[in-house]
Structures are given as C-alpha cells and as structure tokens.
Amino acid sequence: MPEFDDDARLSGAFAEFRGEVAPYVSPPGAAAAHRWVRRRRRMGAASIAVGAVLFVGGPAVGFAAAHDDERPRPPMPTELPTPPAPALTPTPPEPTEQPAPTESSTPPELPPVGGDVFYMDTWGRVYLNGRQYPGGDRANVTVSPDGKRLMWVEDNHLMTSDVDGANRRRVIDEVDEPLCGNPAWGGDSTRLLVIRYPSSGPELIILDRTGAADDLGEPRGCHYQWSADGERIAYLHGDISGVTVQDTFGGDKVVLDRDDVDGRFYVGLNAISADGSRVCVILAGPDTPGGDAGRALNCNTIMDVATKKVVDLPFDGRLSNAIFLADGGMLARVRSGNGSELVRLDVNDRIVARSVESKANANRSLLAYTP
C-alpha cells in the first residue's frame, strides 16, 4: 500500500520491531561468517575443544539460518556428538638411572701354568722347556723340589747331578736298585730318604748333606714318599692291599685299605701332600689280577688320609698324575677327549692356572714341577 509508505508512525513501528529481533537473526553469507568468528573469540577456554569442531561447519550453519524460508529446518540433534580426542605426540620417557656395571658372571680366563715342568721319556732322559738332558735311571730318577738337582741309583751307588748333567757325583754306596726302592727328596732339597742294603739287612735312612744318617728301621713297603714339611711318610703295601701314612719315625699310623674303596686295589703310590693329609694313588678294580713293584709315575685318585675318602676335584676329565706343592696346592695332569692339560690348584682346591700340554710332552711322563 503506497499510501502508507511515508507514514511516520508505520516507519517507527518497523524500526522498533527490527531493534527487537535483530539479536536473534544471523546475517547471510560472509556477514554470518564474520559474526560467528567474533562470537567464537568471546567463548571461554572451557569450550575450546567443542568450538574447534563446530567452527568447521560455521559458514554453512550461517547460510542455512539466512535461508530458513527456502528449505525446511532439519531436526535438531538431541545430543551433540562427542568430538574425537586430539592426536597427541608421544612424550619420551623420563631417563632412568642405569645400574652400575657389575662383575661379569663369566669366570675370568685363567693364566697358563708358570714355573718349570719336568718330563721324562722312556730312556730316563729329562726334558725342561723343550730341552733334553741326560737324566738317569727311569726306575728311580727324581728332581729336587727347588728344581736344581737330579738323584738316581746307578750300579748300587746313589748318584746326583745338576739338571743339565753337570757336577755329577756319587753320594753313598750299598744302595741297590730294586724296583720298589726309589729314593725321595726332602722338602728343603738337602735331605734324602733312601733304602740301603748293607750286609746286615735293608734299612730306611734319612741322609743329610753332611753325610750323617738317621736310621728309621727296616723298610715295610715300596715307593716311599716324604711330605714337604718332613713330618710324614707314606708307603705302598707290597701286596697292593693298601697304603700306610705315618710320622717320620713310625708313629701315628693311618692305614688306607681296600675296605675304604669298595674292595679296589692300591696298585701304585705316587705322591704325598706337603702336610701328609693326602696321597695320590692308583686304584684298580676288585678283579684286578695284580700289579708289579715297578715305579708308577702316574695316579688316578686323591685320598684324604684322615677321612679315608676319595677327594672330589673341581675339573672334568680323568686325573692321570698329581704333584703336591709346598704351599698346599697341587699340579694335576688331566686327560680328556681334547688331549692332556696341566691344572694348578691352590690350597683350597681352586683352579688358578691351566695349560694344554704339547703333543710331545703329553707322550712323556710328568716327572716334577717347580713353581
């Protein structure tokens, strides 16, 4: 109606109406977007996550509000969808304190056996560090504990020399060379334990460097061994039934016999420990026909004298010889499928050194050892 266009009252009514409804009507197009952005900036911090999702559809929502008269209004959702959690960058873990390094559980590599190892061949020649020396009678040649002198029996004479054969001399006469009567060195390398055979009958004596002798009476067995401390003597029974260990003058006897080892025979005695508490012997099965009185430079069993029990040793393989040392330890010769090796044990039977024997030495007799 044109007649009402200039009516001041009508214009004022429309202005009043626009003022009332303007806050509830969103402008279309770009104006709607700008208005949305201004409103979003006024949102509190607690609404940031939801606002971020809604902002993506902001212009479309504004456009739909401006054209309500052109399309039906879609039903309002009863519940807003839960926005997905924003992706998080993994936080590196806090560095943890590393444990202090500990000692490896792998046992350290053992050093080789040091000192001088003496060997002997089937002709009685002595070998040291790959060199061959004249030696003496295989049945009874021995090396002094200090590794400097040899002793053996030759033509009823007790003979001695330096290891290299120099300074050879005769010590005493009337020393026969029966197979079971090999002489033994004292631990100080100056005294000798010897069986003599004068016309009055055999006698066991201790001979010092001055030539003076202590008579210990008639010998009772074979292959006498003398402890390094000079206090104990061991000998093998002639009927291979056992071994006797006693003090130097025959007292405080301990007899190791077949009953202690399930009826096995004692067919060899090769060594006695420094304090006389152990012996190294050859044990053979109960059906063994017997042995001979010859010297055996080997042994397969360590016996504890006080308990009369076999000593367990801390290595694999087969014991084939042992040399007791003045410090209470021993040098053991061990055979296995991998060959032959020398194992040094301390006074507590702990392995402290080991060496593989050369093929040449493995085929010789182990005669003596000087640390």
C-alpha positions, 0 to 999 in steps of 0.5 A, spaced: 500 500 500 503 506 497 499 510 501 502 508 507 509 508 505 511 515 508 507 514 514 511 516 520 508 512 525 508 505 520 516 507 519 517 507 527 513 501 528 518 497 523 524 500 526 522 498 533 520 491 531 527 490 527 531 493 534 527 487 537 529 481 533 535 483 530 539 479 536 536 473 534 537 473 526 544 471 523 546 475 517 547 471 510 553 469 507 560 472 509 556 477 514 554 470 518 561 468 517 564 474 520 559 474 526 560 467 528 568 468 528 567 474 533 562 470 537 567 464 537 573 469 540 568 471 546 567 463 548 571 461 554 577 456 554 572 451 557 569 450 550 575 450 546 575 443 544 567 443 542 568 450 538 574 447 534 569 442 531 563 446 530 567 452 527 568 447 521 561 447 519 560 455 521 559 458 514 554 453 512 550 453 519 550 461 517 547 460 510 542 455 512 539 460 518 539 466 512 535 461 508 530 458 513 524 460 508 527 456 502 528 449 505 525 446 511 529 446 518 532 439 519 531 436 526 535 438 531 540 433 534 538 431 541 545 430 543 551 433 540 556 428 538 562 427 542 568 430 538 574 425 537 580 426 542 586 430 539 592 426 536 597 427 541 605 426 540 608 421 544 612 424 550 619 420 551 620 417 557 623 420 563 631 417 563 632 412 568 638 411 572 642 405 569 645 400 574 652 400 575 656 395 571 657 389 575 662 383 575 661 379 569 658 372 571 663 369 566 669 366 570 675 370 568 680 366 563 685 363 567 693 364 566 697 358 563 701 354 568 708 358 570 714 355 573 718 349 570 715 342 568 719 336 568 718 330 563 721 324 562 721 319 556 722 312 556 730 312 556 730 316 563 732 322 559 729 329 562 726 334 558 725 342 561 722 347 556 723 343 550 730 341 552 733 334 553 738 332 558 741 326 560 737 324 566 738 317 569 735 311 571 727 311 569 726 306 575 728 311 580 730 318 577 727 324 581 728 332 581 729 336 587 723 340 589 727 347 588 728 344 581 736 344 581 738 337 582 737 330 579 738 323 584 738 316 581 741 309 583 746 307 578 750 300 579 748 300 587 751 307 588 746 313 589 748 318 584 746 326 583 747 331 578 745 338 576 739 338 571 743 339 565 748 333 567 753 337 570 757 336 577 755 329 577 757 325 583 756 319 587 753 320 594 753 313 598 754 306 596 750 299 598 744 302 595 741 297 590 736 298 585 730 294 586 724 296 583 720 298 589 726 302 592 726 309 589 729 314 593 725 321 595 727 328 596 726 332 602 722 338 602 728 343 603 732 339 597 738 337 602 735 331 605 734 324 602 730 318 604 733 312 601 733 304 602 740 301 603 742 294 603 748 293 607 750 286 609 746 286 615 739 287 612 735 293 608 734 299 612 730 306 611 735 312 612 734 319 612 741 322 609 743 329 610 748 333 606 753 332 611 753 325 610 750 323 617 744 318 617 738 317 621 736 310 621 728 309 621 728 301 621 727 296 616 723 298 610 715 295 610 713 297 603 715 300 596 715 307 593 716 311 599 714 318 599 716 324 604 711 330 605 714 337 604 714 339 611 718 332 613 713 330 618 710 324 614 711 318 610 707 314 606 708 307 603 705 302 598 703 295 601 707 290 597 701 286 596 697 292 593 692 291 599 693 298 601 697 304 603 700 306 610 701 314 612 705 315 618 710 320 622 717 320 620 719 315 625 713 310 625 708 313 629 701 315 628 699 310 623 693 311 618 692 305 614 688 306 607 685 299 605 681 296 600 675 296 605 675 304 604 674 303 596 669 298 595 674 292 595 679 296 589 686 295 589 692 300 591 696 298 585 701 304 585 703 310 590 705 316 587 705 322 591 704 325 598 701 332 600 706 337 603 702 336 610 701 328 609 693 329 609 693 326 602 696 321 597 695 320 590 694 313 588 692 308 583 686 304 584 684 298 580 678 294 580 676 288 585 678 283 579 684 286 578 689 280 577 695 284 580 700 289 579 708 289 579 713 293 584 715 297 578 715 305 579 708 308 577 709 315 575 702 316 574 695 316 579 688 316 578 685 318 585 686 323 591 685 320 598 684 324 604 688 320 609 684 322 615 677 321 612 679 315 608 675 318 602 676 319 595 677 327 594 672 330 589 676 335 584 673 341 581 675 339 573 672 334 568 676 329 565 680 323 568 686 325 573 692 321 570 698 324 575 698 329 581 704 333 584 703 336 591 706 343 592 709 346 598 704 351 599 698 346 599 696 346 592 697 341 587 699 340 579 694 335 576 695 332 569 688 331 566 686 327 560 680 328 556 677 327 549 681 334 547 688 331 549 692 332 556 692 339 560 696 341 566 691 344 572 694 348 578 690 348 584 691 352 590 690 350 597 683 350 597 682 346 591 681 352 586 683 352 579 688 358 578 692 356 572 691 351 566 695 349 560 694 344 554 700 340 554 704 339 547 703 333 543 710 331 545 710 332 552 703 329 553 707 322 550 712 323 556 711 322 563 710 328 568 716 327 572 716 334 577 714 341 577 717 347 580 713 353 581 
